[in-house]
Amino acid sequence: MGRGEGKKLSGLSAQDLLDHGDIEMRSWILLLGAVGKTPAKVLAYEPFYRAIMGMAVAYWELEN
């Protein structure tokens, strides 16, 4: 997301997401389709090891 390469994620199948526990990634893929190649400005990221995930805060500067 930080490099504007979200299109790469669109190649993941539903089974890929299920097999690797990344079902929430579907929502991110939808968002990344809307912002296109615009890279995200990542403000913070904290790994959450007990849940095998992370929490992040980011935004996209989009033109009208």
mmCIF file of the N, C-alpha and C atoms, coordinates in Angstrom:
data_MODEL
# 
_entry.id   MODEL 
# 
loop_
_atom_site.group_PDB 
_atom_site.id 
_atom_site.type_symbol 
_atom_site.label_atom_id 
_atom_site.label_alt_id 
_atom_site.label_comp_id 
_atom_site.label_asym_id 
_atom_site.label_entity_id 
_atom_site.label_seq_id 
_atom_site.pdbx_PDB_ins_code 
_atom_site.Cartn_x 
_atom_site.Cartn_y 
_atom_site.Cartn_z 
_atom_site.occupancy 
_atom_site.B_iso_or_equiv 
_atom_site.pdbx_formal_charge 
_atom_site.auth_seq_id 
_atom_site.auth_comp_id 
_atom_site.auth_asym_id 
_atom_site.auth_atom_id 
_atom_site.pdbx_PDB_model_num 
ATOM 1   N N  . MET A 1 1  ? 0.817   -1.187  0.000  1.00 0.00 ? 1  MET A N  1 
ATOM 2   C CA . MET A 1 1  ? 0.000   0.000   0.000  1.00 0.00 ? 1  MET A CA 1 
ATOM 3   C C  . MET A 1 1  ? 0.863   1.254   0.000  1.00 0.00 ? 1  MET A C  1 
ATOM 4   N N  . GLY A 1 2  ? 1.928   1.218   0.750  1.00 0.00 ? 2  GLY A N  1 
ATOM 5   C CA . GLY A 1 2  ? 2.817   2.373   0.826  1.00 0.00 ? 2  GLY A CA 1 
ATOM 6   C C  . GLY A 1 2  ? 3.563   2.642   -0.467 1.00 0.00 ? 2  GLY A C  1 
ATOM 7   N N  . ARG A 1 3  ? 3.648   1.651   -1.348 1.00 0.00 ? 3  ARG A N  1 
ATOM 8   C CA . ARG A 1 3  ? 4.333   1.833   -2.640 1.00 0.00 ? 3  ARG A CA 1 
ATOM 9   C C  . ARG A 1 3  ? 3.353   2.008   -3.792 1.00 0.00 ? 3  ARG A C  1 
ATOM 10  N N  . GLY A 1 4  ? 2.055   1.986   -3.522 1.00 0.00 ? 4  GLY A N  1 
ATOM 11  C CA . GLY A 1 4  ? 1.076   2.133   -4.596 1.00 0.00 ? 4  GLY A CA 1 
ATOM 12  C C  . GLY A 1 4  ? 0.972   0.910   -5.484 1.00 0.00 ? 4  GLY A C  1 
ATOM 13  N N  . GLU A 1 5  ? 1.265   -0.270  -4.938 1.00 0.00 ? 5  GLU A N  1 
ATOM 14  C CA . GLU A 1 5  ? 1.255   -1.500  -5.724 1.00 0.00 ? 5  GLU A CA 1 
ATOM 15  C C  . GLU A 1 5  ? 0.080   -2.407  -5.351 1.00 0.00 ? 5  GLU A C  1 
ATOM 16  N N  . GLY A 1 6  ? -1.065  -1.818  -5.044 1.00 0.00 ? 6  GLY A N  1 
ATOM 17  C CA . GLY A 1 6  ? -2.232  -2.588  -4.628 1.00 0.00 ? 6  GLY A CA 1 
ATOM 18  C C  . GLY A 1 6  ? -2.755  -3.541  -5.681 1.00 0.00 ? 6  GLY A C  1 
ATOM 19  N N  . LYS A 1 7  ? -2.530  -3.238  -6.944 1.00 0.00 ? 7  LYS A N  1 
ATOM 20  C CA . LYS A 1 7  ? -3.027  -4.109  -8.010 1.00 0.00 ? 7  LYS A CA 1 
ATOM 21  C C  . LYS A 1 7  ? -2.500  -5.533  -7.883 1.00 0.00 ? 7  LYS A C  1 
ATOM 22  N N  . LYS A 1 8  ? -1.305  -5.689  -7.333 1.00 0.00 ? 8  LYS A N  1 
ATOM 23  C CA . LYS A 1 8  ? -0.738  -7.026  -7.142 1.00 0.00 ? 8  LYS A CA 1 
ATOM 24  C C  . LYS A 1 8  ? -1.646  -7.899  -6.273 1.00 0.00 ? 8  LYS A C  1 
ATOM 25  N N  . LEU A 1 9  ? -2.319  -7.303  -5.313 1.00 0.00 ? 9  LEU A N  1 
ATOM 26  C CA . LEU A 1 9  ? -3.195  -8.064  -4.416 1.00 0.00 ? 9  LEU A CA 1 
ATOM 27  C C  . LEU A 1 9  ? -4.447  -8.568  -5.115 1.00 0.00 ? 9  LEU A C  1 
ATOM 28  N N  . SER A 1 10 ? -4.826  -7.932  -6.215 1.00 0.00 ? 10 SER A N  1 
ATOM 29  C CA . SER A 1 10 ? -6.044  -8.348  -6.918 1.00 0.00 ? 10 SER A CA 1 
ATOM 30  C C  . SER A 1 10 ? -5.906  -9.735  -7.541 1.00 0.00 ? 10 SER A C  1 
ATOM 31  N N  . GLY A 1 11 ? -4.688  -10.235 -7.618 1.00 0.00 ? 11 GLY A N  1 
ATOM 32  C CA . GLY A 1 11 ? -4.458  -11.568 -8.163 1.00 0.00 ? 11 GLY A CA 1 
ATOM 33  C C  . GLY A 1 11 ? -4.701  -12.687 -7.156 1.00 0.00 ? 11 GLY A C  1 
ATOM 34  N N  . LEU A 1 12 ? -4.914  -12.343 -5.892 1.00 0.00 ? 12 LEU A N  1 
ATOM 35  C CA . LEU A 1 12 ? -5.180  -13.370 -4.886 1.00 0.00 ? 12 LEU A CA 1 
ATOM 36  C C  . LEU A 1 12 ? -6.589  -13.923 -5.066 1.00 0.00 ? 12 LEU A C  1 
ATOM 37  N N  . SER A 1 13 ? -6.709  -15.219 -4.958 1.00 0.00 ? 13 SER A N  1 
ATOM 38  C CA . SER A 1 13 ? -8.035  -15.837 -5.061 1.00 0.00 ? 13 SER A CA 1 
ATOM 39  C C  . SER A 1 13 ? -8.702  -15.862 -3.691 1.00 0.00 ? 13 SER A C  1 
ATOM 40  N N  . ALA A 1 14 ? -10.008 -16.139 -3.682 1.00 0.00 ? 14 ALA A N  1 
ATOM 41  C CA . ALA A 1 14 ? -10.732 -16.280 -2.419 1.00 0.00 ? 14 ALA A CA 1 
ATOM 42  C C  . ALA A 1 14 ? -10.103 -17.383 -1.583 1.00 0.00 ? 14 ALA A C  1 
ATOM 43  N N  . GLN A 1 15 ? -9.669  -18.451 -2.226 1.00 0.00 ? 15 GLN A N  1 
ATOM 44  C CA . GLN A 1 15 ? -9.049  -19.560 -1.502 1.00 0.00 ? 15 GLN A CA 1 
ATOM 45  C C  . GLN A 1 15 ? -7.707  -19.144 -0.905 1.00 0.00 ? 15 GLN A C  1 
ATOM 46  N N  . ASP A 1 16 ? -6.920  -18.340 -1.655 1.00 0.00 ? 16 ASP A N  1 
ATOM 47  C CA . ASP A 1 16 ? -5.653  -17.824 -1.115 1.00 0.00 ? 16 ASP A CA 1 
ATOM 48  C C  . ASP A 1 16 ? -5.904  -17.078 0.189  1.00 0.00 ? 16 ASP A C  1 
ATOM 49  N N  . LEU A 1 17 ? -6.909  -16.215 0.186  1.00 0.00 ? 17 LEU A N  1 
ATOM 50  C CA . LEU A 1 17 ? -7.214  -15.416 1.374  1.00 0.00 ? 17 LEU A CA 1 
ATOM 51  C C  . LEU A 1 17 ? -7.666  -16.295 2.535  1.00 0.00 ? 17 LEU A C  1 
ATOM 52  N N  . LEU A 1 18 ? -8.498  -17.277 2.248  1.00 0.00 ? 18 LEU A N  1 
ATOM 53  C CA . LEU A 1 18 ? -8.953  -18.193 3.295  1.00 0.00 ? 18 LEU A CA 1 
ATOM 54  C C  . LEU A 1 18 ? -7.807  -19.024 3.855  1.00 0.00 ? 18 LEU A C  1 
ATOM 55  N N  . ASP A 1 19 ? -6.944  -19.516 2.978  1.00 0.00 ? 19 ASP A N  1 
ATOM 56  C CA . ASP A 1 19 ? -5.836  -20.373 3.404  1.00 0.00 ? 19 ASP A CA 1 
ATOM 57  C C  . ASP A 1 19 ? -4.825  -19.662 4.297  1.00 0.00 ? 19 ASP A C  1 
ATOM 58  N N  . HIS A 1 20 ? -4.716  -18.351 4.138  1.00 0.00 ? 20 HIS A N  1 
ATOM 59  C CA . HIS A 1 20 ? -3.690  -17.612 4.868  1.00 0.00 ? 20 HIS A CA 1 
ATOM 60  C C  . HIS A 1 20 ? -4.266  -16.662 5.914  1.00 0.00 ? 20 HIS A C  1 
ATOM 61  N N  . GLY A 1 21 ? -5.550  -16.800 6.210  1.00 0.00 ? 21 GLY A N  1 
ATOM 62  C CA . GLY A 1 21 ? -6.153  -16.017 7.282  1.00 0.00 ? 21 GLY A CA 1 
ATOM 63  C C  . GLY A 1 21 ? -6.316  -14.543 6.991  1.00 0.00 ? 21 GLY A C  1 
ATOM 64  N N  . ASP A 1 22 ? -6.241  -14.160 5.739  1.00 0.00 ? 22 ASP A N  1 
ATOM 65  C CA . ASP A 1 22 ? -6.320  -12.742 5.390  1.00 0.00 ? 22 ASP A CA 1 
ATOM 66  C C  . ASP A 1 22 ? -7.662  -12.374 4.775  1.00 0.00 ? 22 ASP A C  1 
ATOM 67  N N  . ILE A 1 23 ? -8.741  -12.870 5.336  1.00 0.00 ? 23 ILE A N  1 
ATOM 68  C CA . ILE A 1 23 ? -10.069 -12.611 4.788  1.00 0.00 ? 23 ILE A CA 1 
ATOM 69  C C  . ILE A 1 23 ? -10.391 -11.109 4.798  1.00 0.00 ? 23 ILE A C  1 
ATOM 70  N N  . GLU A 1 24 ? -9.891  -10.370 5.796  1.00 0.00 ? 24 GLU A N  1 
ATOM 71  C CA . GLU A 1 24 ? -10.135 -8.928  5.858  1.00 0.00 ? 24 GLU A CA 1 
ATOM 72  C C  . GLU A 1 24 ? -9.496  -8.201  4.674  1.00 0.00 ? 24 GLU A C  1 
ATOM 73  N N  . MET A 1 25 ? -8.524  -8.834  4.055  1.00 0.00 ? 25 MET A N  1 
ATOM 74  C CA . MET A 1 25 ? -7.823  -8.214  2.932  1.00 0.00 ? 25 MET A CA 1 
ATOM 75  C C  . MET A 1 25 ? -8.770  -7.888  1.786  1.00 0.00 ? 25 MET A C  1 
ATOM 76  N N  . ARG A 1 26 ? -9.910  -8.568  1.691  1.00 0.00 ? 26 ARG A N  1 
ATOM 77  C CA . ARG A 1 26 ? -10.880 -8.267  0.627  1.00 0.00 ? 26 ARG A CA 1 
ATOM 78  C C  . ARG A 1 26 ? -11.292 -6.798  0.666  1.00 0.00 ? 26 ARG A C  1 
ATOM 79  N N  . SER A 1 27 ? -11.527 -6.270  1.847  1.00 0.00 ? 27 SER A N  1 
ATOM 80  C CA . SER A 1 27 ? -11.911 -4.864  1.982  1.00 0.00 ? 27 SER A CA 1 
ATOM 81  C C  . SER A 1 27 ? -10.785 -3.945  1.526  1.00 0.00 ? 27 SER A C  1 
ATOM 82  N N  . TRP A 1 28 ? -9.548  -4.307  1.865  1.00 0.00 ? 28 TRP A N  1 
ATOM 83  C CA . TRP A 1 28 ? -8.412  -3.495  1.450  1.00 0.00 ? 28 TRP A CA 1 
ATOM 84  C C  . TRP A 1 28 ? -8.220  -3.540  -0.063 1.00 0.00 ? 28 TRP A C  1 
ATOM 85  N N  . ILE A 1 29 ? -8.437  -4.688  -0.672 1.00 0.00 ? 29 ILE A N  1 
ATOM 86  C CA . ILE A 1 29 ? -8.312  -4.799  -2.125 1.00 0.00 ? 29 ILE A CA 1 
ATOM 87  C C  . ILE A 1 29 ? -9.326  -3.895  -2.809 1.00 0.00 ? 29 ILE A C  1 
ATOM 88  N N  . LEU A 1 30 ? -10.527 -3.831  -2.271 1.00 0.00 ? 30 LEU A N  1 
ATOM 89  C CA . LEU A 1 30 ? -11.556 -2.945  -2.818 1.00 0.00 ? 30 LEU A CA 1 
ATOM 90  C C  . LEU A 1 30 ? -11.114 -1.487  -2.721 1.00 0.00 ? 30 LEU A C  1 
ATOM 91  N N  . LEU A 1 31 ? -10.625 -1.090  -1.568 1.00 0.00 ? 31 LEU A N  1 
ATOM 92  C CA . LEU A 1 31 ? -10.139 0.279   -1.382 1.00 0.00 ? 31 LEU A CA 1 
ATOM 93  C C  . LEU A 1 31 ? -8.992  0.593   -2.331 1.00 0.00 ? 31 LEU A C  1 
ATOM 94  N N  . LEU A 1 32 ? -8.046  -0.329  -2.444 1.00 0.00 ? 32 LEU A N  1 
ATOM 95  C CA . LEU A 1 32 ? -6.891  -0.098  -3.304 1.00 0.00 ? 32 LEU A CA 1 
ATOM 96  C C  . LEU A 1 32 ? -7.289  0.007   -4.774 1.00 0.00 ? 32 LEU A C  1 
ATOM 97  N N  . GLY A 1 33 ? -8.354  -0.676  -5.165 1.00 0.00 ? 33 GLY A N  1 
ATOM 98  C CA . GLY A 1 33 ? -8.874  -0.513  -6.515 1.00 0.00 ? 33 GLY A CA 1 
ATOM 99  C C  . GLY A 1 33 ? -9.386  0.899   -6.741 1.00 0.00 ? 33 GLY A C  1 
ATOM 100 N N  . ALA A 1 34 ? -9.948  1.503   -5.706 1.00 0.00 ? 34 ALA A N  1 
ATOM 101 C CA . ALA A 1 34 ? -10.475 2.866   -5.816 1.00 0.00 ? 34 ALA A CA 1 
ATOM 102 C C  . ALA A 1 34 ? -9.368  3.917   -5.857 1.00 0.00 ? 34 ALA A C  1 
ATOM 103 N N  . VAL A 1 35 ? -8.289  3.727   -5.111 1.00 0.00 ? 35 VAL A N  1 
ATOM 104 C CA . VAL A 1 35 ? -7.222  4.736   -5.070 1.00 0.00 ? 35 VAL A CA 1 
ATOM 105 C C  . VAL A 1 35 ? -6.179  4.538   -6.160 1.00 0.00 ? 35 VAL A C  1 
ATOM 106 N N  . GLY A 1 36 ? -6.237  3.415   -6.856 1.00 0.00 ? 36 GLY A N  1 
ATOM 107 C CA . GLY A 1 36 ? -5.306  3.169   -7.963 1.00 0.00 ? 36 GLY A CA 1 
ATOM 108 C C  . GLY A 1 36 ? -3.868  3.063   -7.505 1.00 0.00 ? 36 GLY A C  1 
ATOM 109 N N  . LYS A 1 37 ? -2.980  3.720   -8.234 1.00 0.00 ? 37 LYS A N  1 
ATOM 110 C CA . LYS A 1 37 ? -1.540  3.622   -7.955 1.00 0.00 ? 37 LYS A CA 1 
ATOM 111 C C  . LYS A 1 37 ? -1.057  4.651   -6.932 1.00 0.00 ? 37 LYS A C  1 
ATOM 112 N N  . THR A 1 38 ? -1.994  5.377   -6.337 1.00 0.00 ? 38 THR A N  1 
ATOM 113 C CA . THR A 1 38 ? -1.610  6.373   -5.339 1.00 0.00 ? 38 THR A CA 1 
ATOM 114 C C  . THR A 1 38 ? -1.061  5.676   -4.099 1.00 0.00 ? 38 THR A C  1 
ATOM 115 N N  . PRO A 1 39 ? 0.184   5.954   -3.722 1.00 0.00 ? 39 PRO A N  1 
ATOM 116 C CA . PRO A 1 39 ? 0.731   5.303   -2.527 1.00 0.00 ? 39 PRO A CA 1 
ATOM 117 C C  . PRO A 1 39 ? 0.106   5.866   -1.250 1.00 0.00 ? 39 PRO A C  1 
ATOM 118 N N  . ALA A 1 40 ? -0.019  5.023   -0.263 1.00 0.00 ? 40 ALA A N  1 
ATOM 119 C CA . ALA A 1 40 ? -0.532  5.442   1.038  1.00 0.00 ? 40 ALA A CA 1 
ATOM 120 C C  . ALA A 1 40 ? 0.563   6.138   1.825  1.00 0.00 ? 40 ALA A C  1 
ATOM 121 N N  . LYS A 1 41 ? 0.171   7.088   2.626  1.00 0.00 ? 41 LYS A N  1 
ATOM 122 C CA . LYS A 1 41 ? 1.069   7.718   3.598  1.00 0.00 ? 41 LYS A CA 1 
ATOM 123 C C  . LYS A 1 41 ? 0.835   6.995   4.921  1.00 0.00 ? 41 LYS A C  1 
ATOM 124 N N  . VAL A 1 42 ? 1.753   6.120   5.284  1.00 0.00 ? 42 VAL A N  1 
ATOM 125 C CA . VAL A 1 42 ? 1.600   5.330   6.506  1.00 0.00 ? 42 VAL A CA 1 
ATOM 126 C C  . VAL A 1 42 ? 2.109   6.145   7.686  1.00 0.00 ? 42 VAL A C  1 
ATOM 127 N N  . LEU A 1 43 ? 1.230   6.406   8.644  1.00 0.00 ? 43 LEU A N  1 
ATOM 128 C CA . LEU A 1 43 ? 1.590   7.203   9.811  1.00 0.00 ? 43 LEU A CA 1 
ATOM 129 C C  . LEU A 1 43 ? 2.106   6.343   10.964 1.00 0.00 ? 43 LEU A C  1 
ATOM 130 N N  . ALA A 1 44 ? 1.542   5.157   11.104 1.00 0.00 ? 44 ALA A N  1 
ATOM 131 C CA . ALA A 1 44 ? 1.953   4.286   12.202 1.00 0.00 ? 44 ALA A CA 1 
ATOM 132 C C  . ALA A 1 44 ? 1.615   2.841   11.869 1.00 0.00 ? 44 ALA A C  1 
ATOM 133 N N  . TYR A 1 45 ? 2.416   1.935   12.399 1.00 0.00 ? 45 TYR A N  1 
ATOM 134 C CA . TYR A 1 45 ? 2.133   0.498   12.293 1.00 0.00 ? 45 TYR A CA 1 
ATOM 135 C C  . TYR A 1 45 ? 2.624   -0.177  13.558 1.00 0.00 ? 45 TYR A C  1 
ATOM 136 N N  . GLU A 1 46 ? 1.791   -0.998  14.136 1.00 0.00 ? 46 GLU A N  1 
ATOM 137 C CA . GLU A 1 46 ? 2.152   -1.766  15.327 1.00 0.00 ? 46 GLU A CA 1 
ATOM 138 C C  . GLU A 1 46 ? 1.792   -3.224  15.104 1.00 0.00 ? 46 GLU A C  1 
ATOM 139 N N  . PRO A 1 47 ? 2.761   -4.127  15.171 1.00 0.00 ? 47 PRO A N  1 
ATOM 140 C CA . PRO A 1 47 ? 2.430   -5.546  15.075 1.00 0.00 ? 47 PRO A CA 1 
ATOM 141 C C  . PRO A 1 47 ? 1.648   -5.980  16.318 1.00 0.00 ? 47 PRO A C  1 
ATOM 142 N N  . PHE A 1 48 ? 0.713   -6.863  16.108 1.00 0.00 ? 48 PHE A N  1 
ATOM 143 C CA . PHE A 1 48 ? -0.113  -7.401  17.194 1.00 0.00 ? 48 PHE A CA 1 
ATOM 144 C C  . PHE A 1 48 ? 0.094   -8.908  17.173 1.00 0.00 ? 48 PHE A C  1 
ATOM 145 N N  . TYR A 1 49 ? 1.185   -9.333  17.795 1.00 0.00 ? 49 TYR A N  1 
ATOM 146 C CA . TYR A 1 49 ? 1.653   -10.711 17.681 1.00 0.00 ? 49 TYR A CA 1 
ATOM 147 C C  . TYR A 1 49 ? 0.679   -11.745 18.228 1.00 0.00 ? 49 TYR A C  1 
ATOM 148 N N  . ARG A 1 50 ? -0.045  -11.428 19.292 1.00 0.00 ? 50 ARG A N  1 
ATOM 149 C CA . ARG A 1 50 ? -0.966  -12.408 19.875 1.00 0.00 ? 50 ARG A CA 1 
ATOM 150 C C  . ARG A 1 50 ? -2.087  -12.777 18.923 1.00 0.00 ? 50 ARG A C  1 
ATOM 151 N N  . ALA A 1 51 ? -2.440  -11.876 18.032 1.00 0.00 ? 51 ALA A N  1 
ATOM 152 C CA . ALA A 1 51 ? -3.515  -12.136 17.070 1.00 0.00 ? 51 ALA A CA 1 
ATOM 153 C C  . ALA A 1 51 ? -2.956  -12.386 15.669 1.00 0.00 ? 51 ALA A C  1 
ATOM 154 N N  . ILE A 1 52 ? -1.636  -12.425 15.520 1.00 0.00 ? 52 ILE A N  1 
ATOM 155 C CA . ILE A 1 52 ? -0.959  -12.619 14.237 1.00 0.00 ? 52 ILE A CA 1 
ATOM 156 C C  . ILE A 1 52 ? -1.471  -11.612 13.208 1.00 0.00 ? 52 ILE A C  1 
ATOM 157 N N  . MET A 1 53 ? -1.417  -10.353 13.557 1.00 0.00 ? 53 MET A N  1 
ATOM 158 C CA . MET A 1 53 ? -1.871  -9.278  12.677 1.00 0.00 ? 53 MET A CA 1 
ATOM 159 C C  . MET A 1 53 ? -1.156  -7.996  13.062 1.00 0.00 ? 53 MET A C  1 
ATOM 160 N N  . GLY A 1 54 ? -1.540  -6.917  12.469 1.00 0.00 ? 54 GLY A N  1 
ATOM 161 C CA . GLY A 1 54 ? -0.996  -5.622  12.813 1.00 0.00 ? 54 GLY A CA 1 
ATOM 162 C C  . GLY A 1 54 ? -2.066  -4.561  12.713 1.00 0.00 ? 54 GLY A C  1 
ATOM 163 N N  . MET A 1 55 ? -1.809  -3.438  13.309 1.00 0.00 ? 55 MET A N  1 
ATOM 164 C CA . MET A 1 55 ? -2.719  -2.300  13.257 1.00 0.00 ? 55 MET A CA 1 
ATOM 165 C C  . MET A 1 55 ? -1.957  -1.140  12.621 1.00 0.00 ? 55 MET A C  1 
ATOM 166 N N  . ALA A 1 56 ? -2.628  -0.439  11.709 1.00 0.00 ? 56 ALA A N  1 
ATOM 167 C CA . ALA A 1 56 ? -1.960  0.659   11.017 1.00 0.00 ? 56 ALA A CA 1 
ATOM 168 C C  . ALA A 1 56 ? -2.888  1.848   10.868 1.00 0.00 ? 56 ALA A C  1 
ATOM 169 N N  . VAL A 1 57 ? -2.269  2.994   10.679 1.00 0.00 ? 57 VAL A N  1 
ATOM 170 C CA . VAL A 1 57 ? -2.989  4.237   10.351 1.00 0.00 ? 57 VAL A CA 1 
ATOM 171 C C  . VAL A 1 57 ? -2.321  4.786   9.096  1.00 0.00 ? 57 VAL A C  1 
ATOM 172 N N  . ALA A 1 58 ? -3.121  5.015   8.067  1.00 0.00 ? 58 ALA A N  1 
ATOM 173 C CA . ALA A 1 58 ? -2.598  5.518   6.800  1.00 0.00 ? 58 ALA A CA 1 
ATOM 174 C C  . ALA A 1 58 ? -3.656  6.384   6.128  1.00 0.00 ? 58 ALA A C  1 
ATOM 175 N N  . TYR A 1 59 ? -3.220  7.161   5.157  1.00 0.00 ? 59 TYR A N  1 
ATOM 176 C CA . TYR A 1 59 ? -4.161  7.950   4.354  1.00 0.00 ? 59 TYR A CA 1 
ATOM 177 C C  . TYR A 1 59 ? -3.611  8.090   2.948  1.00 0.00 ? 59 TYR A C  1 
ATOM 178 N N  . TRP A 1 60 ? -4.488  8.457   2.032  1.00 0.00 ? 60 TRP A N  1 
ATOM 179 C CA . TRP A 1 60 ? -4.127  8.660   0.639  1.00 0.00 ? 60 TRP A CA 1 
ATOM 180 C C  . TRP A 1 60 ? -4.437  10.096  0.259  1.00 0.00 ? 60 TRP A C  1 
ATOM 181 N N  . GLU A 1 61 ? -3.503  10.779  -0.383 1.00 0.00 ? 61 GLU A N  1 
ATOM 182 C CA . GLU A 1 61 ? -3.749  12.119  -0.922 1.00 0.00 ? 61 GLU A CA 1 
ATOM 183 C C  . GLU A 1 61 ? -4.269  11.939  -2.336 1.00 0.00 ? 61 GLU A C  1 
ATOM 184 N N  . LEU A 1 62 ? -5.561  12.142  -2.510 1.00 0.00 ? 62 LEU A N  1 
ATOM 185 C CA . LEU A 1 62 ? -6.204  11.949  -3.809 1.00 0.00 ? 62 LEU A CA 1 
ATOM 186 C C  . LEU A 1 62 ? -6.577  13.279  -4.434 1.00 0.00 ? 62 LEU A C  1 
ATOM 187 N N  . GLU A 1 63 ? -6.497  13.345  -5.745 1.00 0.00 ? 63 GLU A N  1 
ATOM 188 C CA . GLU A 1 63 ? -6.905  14.537  -6.468 1.00 0.00 ? 63 GLU A CA 1 
ATOM 189 C C  . GLU A 1 63 ? -8.389  14.444  -6.773 1.00 0.00 ? 63 GLU A C  1 
ATOM 190 N N  . ASN A 1 64 ? -9.013  15.586  -6.972 1.00 0.00 ? 64 ASN A N  1 
ATOM 191 C CA . ASN A 1 64 ? -10.446 15.607  -7.355 1.00 0.00 ? 64 ASN A CA 1 
ATOM 192 C C  . ASN A 1 64 ? -10.610 15.164  -8.776 1.00 0.00 ? 64 ASN A C  1 
# 
